[in-house]
Structures are given as C-alpha cells and as structure tokens.
C-alpha cells in the first residue's frame, strides 16, 4: 500500500511538471494533446489532485460582509474584464456564472497559461482543451459523460476558490437573471453523467476487466486474477466477452463462477453457474468454458 501511495505521488508530481511545461509552451500544443479522450481523463485526475494538494488560499474576509446585489453582465461587458493592461478583471464565466479570478492572475492575466479564459464563458474548452477561438465557446452540447463530470469539477472549483460576482446574460441566463431552459438541460446532462458513472462502477464490480497482453507470436491473451481490472475480490472468474449497453465493441470481463475451490489452478469447477448465464456475455471462440486464460483471435 505504501509503495502504491509513493508511486501515485511520484507519478502525479511528474505529470504536474509536464503540465506546467506544456502550459507555458503553447495553447495550440495543449489543444492537440487534449483531443485524446484518455488524456482528458488523466487531466481531470491531475487537476483534482492539484486542487486537493494546493487549495487556493481565500482572500481575508472583510469584517462586515455587505450582501451585494448579484450583477448581470452582457457578453460585451464581460469582455472588458479580460485582465489585460488598462482593463478590469480578470473575470471569467463557467456555465453562465461569473467569477472574479484576480487572485489567480498568474494563470488568467497577461502572459498566463490560461489567459484565454478571461472575459468570456468558454465552458466547453475546460474539458475539450480546444483553446482555439472555435473551441473557446459556452455550448456544451454532445460531450461525453467523463467531460460533463470534468466540467462539474471545474464549476465546483470556481465556486469554492473564487468569488462569484454575477451572471452572464446569454445561453444560461436571460436578461432578468432567470435560468434558461439550456441551463436546465446542462444540469440534466451532468446528473445523467454521474448516474452513468455509477452504473459503470456497478458493472465493473460485477464484471471486472481481464488482464491482457499481446505478443507477435501468440497474439492477444486475456486472463483473470483476483485483482484484475483493479477490482480486489475473493474470486478470479473466467474470461468472457461482455457486451455492455451503449458500447459498440465487447470487452473482456472476468465472470464469477461459484463453486468449491478447484485444486487445478488452470481449471474452475462448473457445477455452479454463478453469473455465467448473464445475457450480455459470450464465450471466446476456441477457448474451453472453464479455462482461466484465453487466446483471443482478432475479429
Ligand atoms: C483541458 C485541458 C486543460 C485545462 C482546461 C486546464 C485548466 C487549468 C486551469 C484553469 C488552471 C488554473 C487553476 C487555478 O485557477 O488555480 C490550471 C492549472 C494547472 N494545470 Fe491545467 N488545464 C488543462 C490541461 C492540463 C494538463 C494536460 C496538465 C498536466 C499534464 C495540467 C496541469 C496543470 C497544473 C500543474 C496546474 C497548476 C499550475 C500552477 O499552479 O502553477 N493542465 N489548469
């Protein structure tokens, strides 16, 4: 466990350093790197870790807190808050909520790695990493579940680390400050994303991913252990193709086959069927049903 914690710390510090370098090099390079969904997943993890390790200190609270009326910004007004020399701010908006990000000027001010977020609502780019003008937009339609969760993490981050100063009139709020129907759509997409993640976690527990390897001589091999897929359990299971709803391709899953422990490590008993009769699973062609490891032919 200690080794695991050490590994995670070293990896995260490494990734964070790469991030600093990448940010300073060029937004265009970031845009290209971030087009990969797996990099987007890692980015989410990196920023969550940074937020946990280095929470942004809050400014000293004034003695008397005056409750100010929440301000409404037009896009043109917000544009003036880009933090550039002679201008106000920087302020930025996420899902139509405007935050004063002055205390993060090194990121959002002139020359900062994220200055392009200032003076506008570029919600979509927070998760796509597309920092071109075409990508720096507030339309978040059609993102993946991972992206919606990532975006919600950014919303939580700005709420807790920066001062909310008002609402942006446009996609998320109307000119009276009332939430638009798009705002409610966005909230629904985020809620559905969390639900989807929960379903995936349940499925991963029931059908943990297999170990796999590939060699030019024997091709792909899949096999199950009691820790495969990062799911610790007291059973190993047998490899099967799992067809998950909404996925175009099956994946290899370890499927529980209950029964007394076998004395032959390569065999599992098949007197109790466990989950072997689940309708979404299929045997690998040419692999005996009770085999713990299968050679998989390309399809
Ligand atoms: C979708 C792409 C990305 C977006 C939208 C993004 C956004 C941001 C933002 C807004 C901040 C400033 C947060 C604050 O106010 O404190 C930040 C900081 C940071 N990001 Fe990113 N980032 C992205 C990709 C990456 C990648 C790929 C890495 C590393 C592999 C990374 C590593 C970091 C680090 C280390 C910091 C802290 C820098 C410091 O405190 O000096 N970021 N990021």
Boltz pocket constraint, residues with backbone or C-beta under 6 A from the ligand:
constraints:
  - pocket:
      binder: B
      contacts: [[A, 15], [A, 16], [A, 17], [A, 18], [A, 19], [A, 20], [A, 22], [A, 34], [A, 39], [A, 43], [A, 46], [A, 47], [A, 50], [A, 56], [A, 104], [A, 107], [A, 114], [A, 125], [A, 126], [A, 127], [A, 128], [A, 129], [A, 130]]
      max_distance: 6.0
